[in-house]
Amino acid sequence: MIVPEDPARASPSAALRPLTSLVGRGGELGRLLGHLDARRSVRLEASRGAGATALLRAVCAEPPRPGIADGTLALPVGLPMSDLGAVAAQLLPAGPTPLGQRQMLVLLDDRDLSAEDVASLQRTFARSLLVVTGDPQADGGDLVPVAVHGLSQHHAVGLIEAAMGRALSIEEGRAARHVATAVEGMPAPLDPACLLYTS
């Protein structure tokens, strides 16, 4: 949803509020932004817990991209595709430009999208760029894939330190590396697992 932050910039709804920092995802974020700047829609291919949602939130914190004059729209998850156009029209400020003619960045963090769902989104938002999430094995239609894997041990430890608000001791660092290996570097389980492991 577009919520005015100041007259020069709009931001999405609280469901995808911008991140203040992103650990270990500079490469993926750079590839994603590069595709958007080249006017290509993207599918973030990630296993559950790998951090695709964090990447979407990081995109929200970026300055407006060239060619996306009408801002960012974060669509609600779980709605039927047939309802998304009407929901988007309610979320966006009224204006003379029809929905299909607006040049937006449309974000949808819905891992169950099919290639047919993506095609429906592309028809509804014909002049907009899409960034959607999905499992690596699913059919992503004609969107450019950007793979999101687990974090390296170094970045996983950095993420845990950021979550704990301090540097880890040597023993805690060893435990954090073991946890990172056990969860294959997936960010979602790292924080609670490490907090339990080191407490």
VENJOUR-V180538 format. One record per backbone hydrogen bond with DSSP energy under -1.0 kcal/mol. CO is the residue of the C=O (numbers start at 1). NH is the residue of the N-H. If there is no record, write none. Layout:
# VENJOUR-V180538
CO/NH, CO/NH
This chain:
# VENJOUR-V180538
3/11, 6/9, 9/5, 9/6, 11/3, 13/16, 14/17, 25/29, 26/30, 27/31, 28/32, 29/33, 30/34, 31/35, 32/36, 33/37, 34/38, 35/40, 36/39, 41/144, 42/132, 43/146, 44/134, 45/148, 47/50, 49/188, 51/55, 52/56, 53/57, 54/58, 55/59, 56/60, 59/62, 65/68, 68/71, 71/105, 73/107, 80/83, 83/87, 84/88, 85/89, 86/90, 87/91, 88/92, 98/101, 99/102, 103/70, 104/129, 105/73, 106/131, 107/75, 108/110, 108/133, 110/113, 114/118, 115/119, 116/120, 117/121, 118/122, 119/123, 120/124, 121/125, 125/128, 129/106, 130/42, 131/108, 132/44, 134/46, 135/138, 140/143, 144/43, 146/45, 152/156, 153/157, 154/158, 155/159, 156/160, 157/161, 158/162, 159/163, 160/164, 161/165, 161/166, 169/173, 170/174, 171/175, 172/176, 173/177, 174/178, 175/179, 176/180, 177/181, 178/182, 179/183, 180/185, 181/184, 183/186, 185/151, 187/190, 189/193, 190/194, 191/195, 192/196, 193/197, 194/198
